[in-house]
Amino acid sequence: MTQPSKPRLLQIARLPLAALETDLAARYDVVCLSDQADPVAFLAEHGASFTGVVTSASIGLKGEVIAALPRLQVISSFGVGFDALDIAAARARGIPVGYTPDVLNDCVADMAFALMLDVSRGVAASDRFVRRGEWPKTRYAPLTRVSGKRLGIVGMGRIGLAVAERATGFRMEVGYYNRRPVEGSALPRLESLLALAQWADYLVLTVAGGASTRHMVNREVLDALGPRGYLVNVARGSVVDEAALVEALQHKRIAGAGLDVFENEPQVPAALMALDNVVLTPHTASATHETRRAMADLVLENLESFYATGAVRVPVPLA
């Protein structure tokens, strides 16, 4: 008896977890587009053979690739952001898009606090101080306490709520800015981002990326945060005007920044790397073994659910 053929999936590029690629290959007929010598020619010849796409939030999916896949039925993305995916092109063809929210909330919130503590207490900078052999020669200058300060959260979604939850252990006063008030939350919502920046000691960004939030943290917002304020970004690099941030840090118009994301990743401005009042991590807020495995499982579940029922388990929201 002939065995039914496996659904054919197009993997846009290498995924952050090798084990996920192994699992996909065991269940589907997978081809990686980035491995092809001429991806455009490959799609022109073979695009009609694929019914599914697997990608990640950082890799995304362009509209022209969707157009080259006339039998595409489902997209499953590894990650919580979807600003790099052409959602409009997918919706125009009625193609469901699955993604992996919730399972990374804790790790991203943990990283927000790690960056906040590091830039405030100089953990990485003082480590370099000790390793350079400077401790026997001079004292390390005192820095800033985190406990009891005002924490402003931009984008009070799942991750923002997880950040706010951690702030209680530091006895921080928490406020937020969102397009809409968070239902059931007793936390104060300030009327504008500028007002939140003026109020906060720490401005933590957990807002979605995309055109609507591009450069929402600009020179005016940074000046409102002021010379004793800190910026922490675990959202998207596009949310911050990076040139304005570099200038604010260089001239001490803000006290410091903790950054996990950048405008042109993986390129980081040399001017940022030269500063000791900024902590830099390579977009690793969700990069723990536990979270990456949970995200991979959800990528698989979204695909399995679609091929079994016609619906992904966790679809990208309509608005």
DRENTIZA-929812 format. One record per residue: x, y, z of N, C-alpha, C in turn; residue in one letter. Coordinates in steps of 0.02 Angstrom, whole numbers, plus 50000, padded with zeros to 5 digits. Each point is the difference from the previous one (the first is absolute). Layout:
% DRENTIZA-929812
XYZXYZXYZA
...
This chain:
% DRENTIZA-929812
500424994050000499585006050000500445006250000M
499865004849957500415006049995499895004650060T
500565002150030499965004650057499845007149975Q
499575003650036499875006949980500635004250004P
500095004549952500615004250000499965005250056S
500585001850024500045005250052499865006849969K
499685004550037499945006949975500695003049988P
500065004049948500645003049983500045007050030R
500525001250039500105006550034500615003649973L
499935006549993500575004249983500245003450064L
500614998450019500325003350058500405005949972Q
499845006050021500295006049968500755000550012I
500224998650061500725000250016500114995550061A
500624999450021500154995850057499665002750063R
499734995650039499615001850060500455000350062L
499795003650052500435000850059500124993650039P
499614994749987500074993850038500084994249951L
500594996850000500134994549954499524994250011A
499804998950063499554994550015499335000949966A
499785006349991499385001349965500064997949926L
500565001549969500114997949931499974992449994E
500294996550049499994992750000499284997450006T
499615003150045499314997950010499585001449937D
500115005749968499645001649939500154995049945L
500654998349993500204995449947499714993050010A
499874998250063499714993450014499264999749982A
499675005749998499285000149990499785002649932R
500445003949968499825003249938500574999449949Y
499835001549939500505000549947500245007349998D
500585001350030500225006950012500585001849953V
499955005949971500555002849961500155006950027V
500645001550010500215006650027500175004749942C
499645005449995500095004749945500695003150000L
500275001650059500655003350004500574995449978S
499874993549995500514995349976500054999749924D
499525003149966499974999649927500485005149969Q
500344997949948500495004449966499665006249972A
499394999149972499625005649972499284999450026D
499865003150057499334999250030499435002249954P
500105005349961499465002449956499854994849947V
500534997349969499904994949949499704993750030A
500214998350061499734994050034499255000850010F
499795005850024499295001150012499604999949935L
500295002849947499665000049936499884992949975A
500474995650013499954993149976499604995550048E
500085001150065499734995250049499475003050047H
499875006549995499555003350048499324996750006G
499744997349946499334997150002499964993450038A
500584997350020500004993650036499925000750075S
500025006250025499995001050073499305002150024F
499794996950055499365002050031500105003650066T
500614999850028500135003350063500675003550001G
500055005150043500635003750010500165000050074V
500644999150015500255000850069500535005549998V
499935004850046500485005550005500075001950073T
500325005650012500065002650068499855007550000S
499915002750060499845007150005500555004449972A
500634997950010500565004049975500104999349925S
499864994149973500084998949928499425003049961I
499394998750024499405002749968499824996449936G
499555002949963499764997249937499755005749955L
500315000849942499845005549955499414998349956K
499645005249980499424999149957500164996649934G
500605001449973500184997049936500114992550005E
500224997750060500074992850010499314996850005V
499545003250037499324997550004499694999549930I
500125005149959499735000149931500284994349958A
500614997850016500324994749961499784993050023A
499554999750048499764993650027499254999549989L
499784998149940499285000249984499574995150039P
500294994750029499614995150038500115000750075R
500305005650021500135001050071499355000250041L
499994996250055499414999550041500115002250072Q
500634999850025500135001550070500705002650009V
500085004650048500655002750020500084999050075I
500564997250020500144999150072500665003550016S
499975004850047500585004250015500254998850071S
500654999450007500344999150064500135006950029F
499595002250048500105006650030499345003450014G
500055005450039499395003650019499895006149955V
500525002749971499925005849956499814997849930G
499605004149966499834998349931500045006149954F
500395005050020500075005949958500424998749938D
500414994750000500394998349941499634995349953A
499404997950019499584995849957499505004449964L
499904998749936499505003849962499314997050015D
499735002050058499364997450023499445001949951I
500035006049972499485002249954499974995549939A
500584998149973500024995649942499714993250016A
500154997550060499734993550021499245000350009A
499765005350031499285000750013499625001049935R
500315003349951499665001149937499844993449965A
500404995050016499884993449970499684995150050R
499825002550059499684995750050500464994950030G
500655001450003500494995350026500095001250075I
499844995250043500105001050072500755000250018P
500165004250048500695000750024500024998250074V
500384994950017500094998250070500645002950028G
500005001750065500615002550032500044997350071Y
500495002350039500144996750063500015004850060T
499445003250016499995004650057499964996250066P
500035003750055499914997550068500584995850026D
500244995249961500524995550026500665003650012V
500105005949972500625003750010499945005950048L
499415001150028499885005950041500495000550058N
500084994550037500425000250060500735001549984D
500264996749948500715001049985500145007149975C
499545002849960500105006949976499955004950058V
499524998950045499945004350059500614999450045A
500264993950007500614999050039500585004149970D
500054999849933500545003749967499915007550010M
499395002449998499895007150012500285002150067A
499884995950051500265001650066500754999050004F
500264995049965500734999049999500345006249970A
499745002649946500285006049969499935006050046L
499425000650032499885005550045500505000050058M
500104994150029500474999450056500725001149977L
500174997349943500685000649976500195007249985D
499575003549962500185006949982499985004650061V
499584998450049499955004150061500574998950048S
500194993750008500524998250048500684998849968R
500045000549935500644999349966500294993050004G
499594994849996500244993250008500524998349946V
499825000849937500474998549946500605004850001A
499875006450012500545004950001500494998850057A
499734998250058500454998750057500374993449992S
499704995249965500364993949983500615001649957D
499905004449951500565002149958500525003750041R
499775004150048500445003750045500464995350039F
499714994750027500394995150038500484996349955V
499774997749942500424996249954500585004149973R
499925006649994500545004349977500535001250055R
499874997550060500475000950055499975006950032G
499445003549994499965006850025499805000450074E
499714994650028499755000350069500555001750051W
500614997249994500535001950049500225007349994P
499835003149944500245006849988499505005450020K
499364998449995499495005150012499344996850018T
499545003850030499344997550017499535000649940R
499534995449997499485000349948499465004950024Y
499815004649958499535005250020499314997150016A
499665002750051499324997750016499525001849944P
499484995849992499525001149946499295000850028L
499514996849970499305001650014499614994050027T
499595001250051499564994850027499394999249956R
499774993849992499404998549962499394999950045V
500054996850057499434999150046499675006650017S
499335000049998499625005950020499935005349948G
500274998949940499965005049948499354999449959K
499915004749954499405000049957500154996549935R
499594995149983500084996149940499435001449951L
500185002649942499505001449948500054994749945G
499444996749987499994994649950499635002449938I
500324999549943499705002049936499774993749964V
499344999149996499734994049970499824994950053G
499425000750031499814995750056499614993949973M
500374995849963499734993649979500234994550046G
500064994049973500194994350042500695001050033R
500485002349960500685000950027500015005950048I
499665005449983499975005850045499724998250067G
499474995950001499704997750063500494995950040L
500414995849966500504996050034500545004450031A
500185005449965500495004850027499715003450062V
499375002149996499675003350057499964995450060A
499884993649987499984995150055500674999650037E
500545000049962500674999750031500165006450039R
499735005549978500145006450033499755000250072A
499494996050015499745000050068500534997850050T
500434995249979500534997750045500535005250013G
500025005149958500485005450009499665006350029F
499384999150021499615005550030499995006249955R
499934998749935499995005549951499295002449989M
499945006449987499365002949979499964999249925E
499464997049975499944998349929499445004049967V
500155002849943499515003149957500114997649929G
499525001349956500084997549932499675004649949Y
500214999049937499675003449944499824994849949Y
499374999949981499714995549951499505003949958N
499854997549941499485003249960499334999750037R
499884994450033499384999150037500164997950072R
499585001850048500114997650069499984992450003P
500394997250046500004992850010499424998150045V
499544996149973499404998150037500184996250064E
499725002250055500104996750064500645001950036G
500415004449971500625002050032499905006250044S
500284999750059499975005750045500585004849990A
500464998349956500585004349988499805006349962L
500315005650015499825006249966500245000249928P
499565002149955500185001049929500085007549989R
500625001949981500125007149986499735001849932L
499855006449991499635002249940500425000149937E
500664999850007500445000149941500674996850017S
500364998249948500684997350010500455005350030L
499915006249979500415005550027499885000850075L
499374999650020499855000650071500304994250040A
499984994049972500294994250034500755000950007L
500335002449947500735001050003500195005350053A
499605005350004500135005250051499924997350070Q
499534995450009499854997250067500504994750021W
500264996049953500364993950016500745001250014A
500274995650042500734999450007500274994949949D
499594995049984500174994949951499434999549949Y
500185000249937499514999249946500154993449966L
499564995150009500114993349972499534999149940V
500294998049943499624999349939499834992749988L
499354998549999499764993349984499455000349947T
500005005449963499495001349949500164996249936V
499504998649960500104996649936500385004549952A
500364997049953500345003849948499525001649943G
500275002749946499595001749942499975007449987G
499665001849946499985007049978499685004650052A
499504997550037499645004350047500415001850061S
500534996350015500425001550058500715002149982T
500135000649935500685001749979500225006850028R
500575000050034500315006050029499525003750048H
499564996350033499565003350048500415002750059M
500564996850015500475002750049500515004249962V
499885006550000500425004649962500375004850047N
500305005149972500385004750041499565003250054R
499395001849982499565003350049499854995450059E
499874993749986499864995150053500624999050043V
500584999449968500624998950038500155006150044L
499885005949974500115006050041499515000350059D
499394997449989499514999750055500224995050053A
500314994649979500264995050048500555003150043L
500435003949969500465004350036500654996850024G
500445003950030500684997950017500044994850056P
499464998850035499994994850051499594993949978R
499765000149939499564994749975500374994949958G
499734993950000500294994449963499494997249950Y
500254998049942499584996849949500194992749995L
499504995650000500114992849990499564997749942V
500314996949950499634997949941500064992549989N
499454996450012499964992849984499444998949949V
499845005349963499454999749951500284999049930A
500065005449962500294999949933500455006149994R
500554999349963500465005649990499675005849965G
499514998749957499675005249962499605004850043S
499844998150062499605004250044500395006250022V
500664999649999500435005450024500375003349942V
500025006650000500435003749953500724999150026D
500364995349969500654998050027500515005749998E
499985004149949500465005749996499875004950057A
499375001350015499835004450055500214996950067A
499934993450006500214996650061500755000550011L
500384998849947500735000550006500205006950024V
499715005149970500165006950019499815001450073E
499424997550021499785001150069500464996650050A
500244994149982500464996450044500695003450002L
500235002049942500665003349996500025006350041Q
499465003949999499985006450034499674999650069H
499884993950024499724998750066499335003550010K
499625000749945499325002750006499534994750029R
500194993649995499704994850041500574996450036I
499834996550054500534997050041500304993849968A
499584996149964500264994049970499464996149965G
500204994449970499524995849963500224992750002A
499504995650001500114992949994499644997749937G
500364997449951499724998749934500114992849978L
499454996649985500044993249973499855000049925D
499775005549974499805000549930500255006549970V
500104999949933500315005549966499675001149932F
500115005949972499665001849937500224995749942E
500644998449996500274996449942500384993750022N
499654995950038500324993950025500244995649942E
500594996750007500424999850060500515005650005P
499935005149958500475005650004499825004650058Q
500495001550041499915004550057500485005949991V
499755006150007500445005849989500624999850045P
500575001549971500625000250039499955005150057A
499625005349989499925005150052499664997150062A
499534995449991499684996750058500504995650036L
500394996249962500474995350030500565003650039M
500115006349984500535003850033499795002750068A
499354999650016499745003250060499954995150059L
500165002450059499944995850060499335000950035D
499595004749977499345001050032499454996549960N
500204995049961499514995949963500214992750003V
499514995650009500124992850000499674997149937V
500374995949964499794997449936499964992450001L
499444997249979499944992849992499734998549930T
500174994249971499864998749929499314996949986P
499475003750018499314997849989499894992950028H
500154999350064499984993450032499504999850058T
499535004750002499545000150057499614993550008A
499824996749946499634993750005500454993949992S
500665001249997500464994649983500214995950062A
499534996250026500164995050050499794993249972T
500314994750025499834993349976499264998650009H
499745002050058499314998450016499515003749953E
500125006449990499555003949959500054998249926T
500614999149975500084998249930499664993349985R
500034995350047499664993649989499245000950000R
499765004150046499275001350002499775003549937A
500405004749974499835003449937500004995149942M
500504995649998500034995049947499394995450002A
499804998050060499424995650006499375003449972D
499955006650012499415003649976500025000949924L
500595000849971500065000149927499734993549971V
500204994450030499774993449978499254999250011L
499765002250058499284999350015499575004149952E
500245005949982499625004149952499944996449933N
500544996949977499984996449937499564993850006L
500094996150053499614993950008499255001550005E
499845005350036499305002050007499715001949932S
500385003849961499745002049935499884994049954F
500494995749995499934994449953499484995050024Y
499825000250064499484995550026499315003249998A
499965006650013499355003250009499875005949954T
500535002549968499935006049957500105006550037G
500184999650065500125006150040500634999250041A
500415005250004500594999850043499785000650073V
500414997550045499815000250071500025007150027R
500525003949983500075006950025500105004649940V
499465003149975500065004449942500225007050019P
500355003349954500155007150008499335003750004V
499925004550049499365003550008499835004349940P
499365001149989499785003949943500145007450009L
500055002450062500145007150011500415000850063A
